[in-house]
Amino acid sequence: MQIVELDIKLPYEGRGKILSRLYSKVRGKIRDIHFLPPTSNGISEIRMEIVEDDAPKLLSELKKIIKNGRITFKVLSEA
């Protein structure tokens, strides 16, 4: 069991469609979430803390969903 922080940057106009698909993958695993306002370039940022057993598998699934954005992650703790 790991606590993973995901930092997702994606275009503001396509955020709604991507978030609904993203939520279906991480439902029930979210520990904390922050939505940051878009920048002057139109890039929105979302930071999530998720409790996950297999973080690399989740990351590969999320990269398939988020094609126009960028996703980074770091492991905060392992149990």
Contacts in CASP RR format, 6 or more apart in sequence:
PFRMAT RR
TARGET T0000
AUTHOR 0000-0000-0000
METHOD contacts of the structure
MODEL  1
MQIVELDIKLPYEGRGKILSRLYSKVRGKIRDIHFLPPTSNGISEIRMEI
VEDDAPKLLSELKKIIKNGRITFKVLSEA
1 51 0 8 1.000
1 52 0 8 1.000
1 53 0 8 1.000
1 78 0 8 1.000
1 79 0 8 1.000
2 51 0 8 1.000
2 52 0 8 1.000
2 53 0 8 1.000
2 55 0 8 1.000
2 75 0 8 1.000
2 76 0 8 1.000
2 77 0 8 1.000
2 78 0 8 1.000
2 79 0 8 1.000
3 31 0 8 1.000
3 49 0 8 1.000
3 50 0 8 1.000
3 51 0 8 1.000
3 52 0 8 1.000
3 75 0 8 1.000
3 76 0 8 1.000
3 77 0 8 1.000
3 78 0 8 1.000
3 79 0 8 1.000
4 49 0 8 1.000
4 50 0 8 1.000
4 51 0 8 1.000
4 52 0 8 1.000
4 55 0 8 1.000
4 58 0 8 1.000
4 73 0 8 1.000
4 74 0 8 1.000
4 75 0 8 1.000
4 76 0 8 1.000
5 47 0 8 1.000
5 48 0 8 1.000
5 49 0 8 1.000
5 50 0 8 1.000
5 73 0 8 1.000
5 74 0 8 1.000
5 76 0 8 1.000
6 46 0 8 1.000
6 47 0 8 1.000
6 48 0 8 1.000
6 49 0 8 1.000
6 50 0 8 1.000
6 62 0 8 1.000
6 71 0 8 1.000
6 72 0 8 1.000
6 73 0 8 1.000
7 45 0 8 1.000
7 46 0 8 1.000
7 47 0 8 1.000
7 71 0 8 1.000
7 72 0 8 1.000
7 73 0 8 1.000
8 22 0 8 1.000
8 45 0 8 1.000
8 46 0 8 1.000
8 47 0 8 1.000
8 48 0 8 1.000
8 62 0 8 1.000
8 66 0 8 1.000
8 69 0 8 1.000
8 70 0 8 1.000
8 71 0 8 1.000
9 43 0 8 1.000
9 44 0 8 1.000
9 45 0 8 1.000
9 46 0 8 1.000
9 69 0 8 1.000
9 70 0 8 1.000
9 71 0 8 1.000
10 18 0 8 1.000
10 43 0 8 1.000
10 44 0 8 1.000
10 46 0 8 1.000
10 66 0 8 1.000
10 68 0 8 1.000
10 69 0 8 1.000
10 70 0 8 1.000
11 42 0 8 1.000
11 43 0 8 1.000
11 44 0 8 1.000
11 68 0 8 1.000
11 69 0 8 1.000
12 38 0 8 1.000
12 42 0 8 1.000
12 43 0 8 1.000
12 44 0 8 1.000
13 42 0 8 1.000
14 68 0 8 1.000
15 44 0 8 1.000
18 65 0 8 1.000
18 66 0 8 1.000
19 46 0 8 1.000
21 65 0 8 1.000
22 62 0 8 1.000
22 65 0 8 1.000
22 66 0 8 1.000
25 58 0 8 1.000
25 61 0 8 1.000
25 62 0 8 1.000
25 65 0 8 1.000
26 48 0 8 1.000
26 50 0 8 1.000
26 58 0 8 1.000
29 50 0 8 1.000
29 51 0 8 1.000
29 52 0 8 1.000
30 48 0 8 1.000
30 49 0 8 1.000
30 50 0 8 1.000
31 48 0 8 1.000
31 49 0 8 1.000
31 50 0 8 1.000
31 51 0 8 1.000
32 48 0 8 1.000
32 49 0 8 1.000
33 46 0 8 1.000
33 47 0 8 1.000
33 48 0 8 1.000
33 49 0 8 1.000
34 46 0 8 1.000
34 47 0 8 1.000
34 48 0 8 1.000
35 44 0 8 1.000
35 45 0 8 1.000
35 46 0 8 1.000
36 44 0 8 1.000
36 45 0 8 1.000
36 46 0 8 1.000
36 47 0 8 1.000
37 44 0 8 1.000
38 44 0 8 1.000
39 45 0 8 1.000
49 76 0 8 1.000
50 58 0 8 1.000
52 58 0 8 1.000
55 73 0 8 1.000
55 75 0 8 1.000
59 71 0 8 1.000
59 73 0 8 1.000
62 71 0 8 1.000
63 71 0 8 1.000
END
